[in-house]
Amino acid sequence: MLAAFSQLSWGAFPYFGIVTILLCAIGALLAWRGKRSVAMLLSILGVVSLGLFIAGLWISQARPPMRTQGETRLFYSLFVLLSGLLVYLRWGYRWIFSFSTILSGIFIIINIVKPQIHSKAMMPALQSPYFVPHVISYMFAYGLLGVALLICIYIVWQRQYDNAHKIYVMDNLVYTGLGFLMIGLLLGAIWAKEAWGTYWGWDPKETWAAITMCAYLLFVHYRRFSPHDLRGALWVLIGSFLFLQMCWYGVNYLPSASNSVHVYGL
């Protein structure tokens, strides 16, 4: 098996991606029909399929597949699926399970339709023990916060401002996601000190990371000190997620991106 993985390339991704989408989609459908055990089994197999591709790509490229946006989309797809699965396991939300599958499927399809050239080269700055935990912390946070946004949009759309259970789930996903954002930010600062001699340089990526962090902290404080103004907090959460998208890939299209030490490839 290791020999097969050592030859794995992006050309094999459509097969793994389609299998993942089909298994998770059927799992989500069965969840709506009350067949929880089979739904869980199929969805776990779908997650395993995507995880196996990531592991195989890691082995074949002899480096963590986290250098480009296409590679980070792999982890985002994986963690969105896991987040939706965990919410379904813990709170039984079938619709979140379904929407997280759709969201993950969109990113998988983007990687199938728009494949990128991926080399084995790793610039010296990325050859750090902080690289993998830094990226994984952020991607897991993005997955949790993406599912939290789905609940937020559902509450706004259905005007369920008094649905205490959904609000509780949303809040907990944000709190956990924010925790992983902070871990990723701290790891990045330590890594920056080691690589460039300073913890913070106000690089465009760092600036938007700070803006994103402050936005989610604003949401947390809003919920703490104005618990009855849910509508305002929900709009803060939506804005925070937009900042997160700017931090993740939007900065690549800014004029200042050409001088950024964080833009390694689209």
C-alpha positions in Angstrom: 0.0 0.0 0.0 2.8 2.4 0.8 4.3 1.7 -2.6 1.0 2.7 -4.2 0.8 5.8 -2.1 4.3 6.8 -3.1 3.1 7.1 -6.7 -0.1 9.0 -5.9 -0.6 12.2 -7.8 -3.2 14.9 -8.2 -4.5 13.0 -11.2 -6.1 10.5 -8.9 -7.9 13.1 -6.9 -11.2 13.0 -8.9 -11.7 9.3 -8.0 -11.1 9.9 -4.3 -13.1 13.2 -4.4 -16.2 11.7 -6.2 -16.2 8.7 -3.9 -16.1 11.0 -0.9 -19.0 13.1 -2.2 -21.1 10.1 -3.1 -20.6 8.3 0.3 -21.3 11.4 2.3 -24.2 12.5 0.2 -25.9 9.1 0.6 -25.0 9.2 4.3 -26.7 12.5 4.7 -29.8 11.3 2.8 -30.0 8.2 5.0 -29.7 10.4 8.1 -32.9 12.3 7.0 -34.6 8.9 6.8 -33.6 8.1 10.3 -31.0 5.4 9.4 -28.4 6.8 11.7 -26.0 3.9 11.9 -25.7 3.3 8.2 -25.5 7.1 7.6 -22.6 7.3 10.1 -20.8 4.3 8.5 -21.0 5.7 5.0 -20.0 9.2 6.0 -17.0 7.9 8.0 -16.0 5.9 4.9 -16.2 9.1 2.9 -14.0 11.0 5.4 -11.6 8.1 5.3 -11.5 8.2 1.5 -10.5 11.9 1.5 -8.1 11.3 4.4 -6.4 8.5 2.5 -5.8 10.8 -0.5 -4.3 13.4 1.7 -2.0 10.9 3.4 -1.0 9.4 0.0 -0.3 12.8 -1.4 1.8 13.6 1.6 3.8 10.4 1.1 4.2 10.9 -2.7 5.2 14.5 -2.5 7.5 13.9 0.5 6.1 17.0 2.1 2.9 18.2 3.9 0.3 19.0 1.2 -0.4 22.4 2.7 1.7 24.7 0.4 -1.0 26.0 -2.0 -4.6 27.0 -1.8 -5.6 23.8 -3.6 -3.9 21.8 -0.9 -5.4 23.7 2.0 -8.8 23.2 0.4 -8.3 19.5 0.9 -8.0 20.0 4.6 -10.9 22.4 4.7 -13.1 19.9 2.9 -12.0 17.2 5.4 -12.6 19.3 8.5 -15.9 20.7 7.3 -17.1 17.1 6.9 -15.8 16.2 10.3 -17.4 19.2 11.9 -20.8 18.4 10.4 -20.4 14.8 11.5 -19.5 15.8 15.0 -22.5 18.1 15.2 -24.8 15.3 14.0 -23.3 12.9 16.5 -23.5 15.3 19.4 -26.8 17.2 18.7 -28.5 15.2 16.0 -28.7 18.0 13.5 -29.4 16.3 10.2 -29.6 19.5 8.2 -26.2 20.7 9.4 -24.9 17.2 8.4 -26.3 17.8 4.9 -25.1 21.4 4.4 -21.6 20.6 5.6 -21.5 17.8 3.1 -22.6 20.2 0.4 -20.0 22.8 1.5 -17.3 20.2 1.5 -18.4 18.9 -1.9 -18.2 22.4 -3.4 -14.5 22.7 -2.4 -13.8 19.1 -3.6 -15.4 20.0 -7.0 -13.3 23.2 -7.2 -10.2 21.1 -6.8 -11.4 18.6 -9.4 -12.4 21.3 -12.0 -9.4 23.6 -11.3 -6.4 21.4 -10.6 -3.2 23.1 -9.8 0.4 22.3 -10.5 1.9 21.0 -7.3 5.7 20.5 -6.9 7.6 18.8 -4.2 9.6 22.0 -3.6 9.4 23.5 -0.1 10.9 26.9 0.4 13.2 27.1 3.5 10.6 29.2 5.5 8.1 26.3 5.3 10.6 23.7 6.5 9.7 24.2 10.1 8.2 21.9 12.8 5.5 24.6 13.3 4.2 24.5 9.8 2.0 21.4 10.1 0.3 22.2 13.4 -0.1 25.9 12.4 -1.9 25.0 9.2 -4.0 22.2 10.7 -5.1 24.5 13.6 -6.3 27.1 11.2 -8.0 24.6 8.8 -9.8 22.9 11.7 -10.9 26.3 13.0 -12.1 27.3 9.5 -14.2 24.1 9.4 -15.8 24.7 12.7 -16.5 28.3 12.0 -17.9 27.4 8.6 -20.5 25.1 10.2 -21.2 27.8 12.8 -22.0 30.1 9.9 -24.4 27.6 8.4 -26.3 27.6 11.7 -26.2 31.4 11.8 -27.6 31.7 8.3 -30.3 29.2 9.1 -31.4 31.2 12.2 -31.5 34.4 10.2 -33.3 32.8 7.3 -35.9 31.1 9.5 -36.0 34.0 12.0 -35.5 31.5 14.8 -34.0 34.1 17.2 -35.5 32.3 20.2 -34.2 28.8 19.3 -32.0 28.4 22.3 -30.6 25.0 21.3 -29.4 26.1 17.8 -27.9 29.2 19.4 -26.1 27.1 22.0 -24.6 24.9 19.3 -23.6 27.9 17.2 -21.9 29.6 20.2 -20.0 26.5 21.1 -18.7 26.0 17.6 -17.5 29.6 17.5 -15.8 29.4 20.9 -14.0 26.2 19.9 -13.1 27.5 16.4 -11.8 30.7 18.0 -9.6 28.7 20.3 -8.0 26.9 17.4 -7.6 30.2 15.6 -5.7 31.5 18.6 -3.5 28.3 18.7 -2.7 28.8 15.0 -1.9 32.4 15.5 0.4 31.8 18.4 2.2 28.9 16.5 2.6 31.3 13.6 4.1 34.0 15.7 6.6 31.6 17.2 7.4 30.3 13.8 7.9 33.8 12.5 10.3 34.6 15.3 12.3 31.6 14.4 12.3 32.2 10.6 12.4 36.0 10.4 13.5 37.2 13.8 10.2 38.9 14.7 6.9 37.6 16.1 4.8 40.0 14.1 5.5 42.0 10.9 2.1 43.3 9.8 2.4 41.3 6.6 -1.0 41.5 4.7 -1.8 38.0 5.8 -1.0 38.8 9.4 -3.0 42.0 9.3 -6.1 40.2 8.1 -5.5 37.4 10.6 -5.6 40.0 13.3 -8.7 41.6 11.9 -10.4 38.2 11.8 -9.4 37.4 15.3 -10.7 40.7 16.6 -14.0 40.2 14.7 -14.6 36.8 16.4 -13.6 38.2 19.7 -16.1 41.0 19.2 -18.8 38.3 18.6 -17.8 36.5 21.8 -18.0 39.8 23.8 -21.2 40.8 22.1 -22.8 37.5 23.2 -21.4 37.9 26.7 -22.5 41.5 27.4 -25.5 41.8 25.1 -27.0 38.3 25.2 -30.5 39.5 24.2 -29.4 41.3 21.1 -28.9 38.1 19.0 -29.6 39.7 15.6 -26.7 42.1 16.0 -24.4 39.3 17.1 -25.4 37.2 14.1 -24.5 39.9 11.7 -21.1 40.3 13.5 -20.6 36.6 13.0 -21.4 36.8 9.3 -19.0 39.7 8.9 -16.3 37.8 10.8 -16.6 34.9 8.4 -16.1 37.3 5.5 -13.0 38.6 7.1 -11.8 35.0 7.5 -12.3 34.4 3.7 -10.2 37.5 3.1 -7.5 36.2 5.4 -7.5 32.7 3.8 -7.4 33.5 0.1 -8.5 37.1 -0.5 -5.2 38.6 0.4 -3.6 36.7 -2.6 -5.4 39.1 -4.9 -4.3 42.4 -3.1 -1.6 44.5 -4.8 0.4 44.1 -1.6 0.4 40.3 -1.9 3.5 40.5 -4.1 5.5 41.5 -1.1 3.9 39.0 1.3 6.0 36.2 2.8 2.8 34.2 3.2 1.8 33.9 -0.4 3.5 30.7 -1.7 1.2 29.8 -4.5 -2.5 29.9 -5.5 
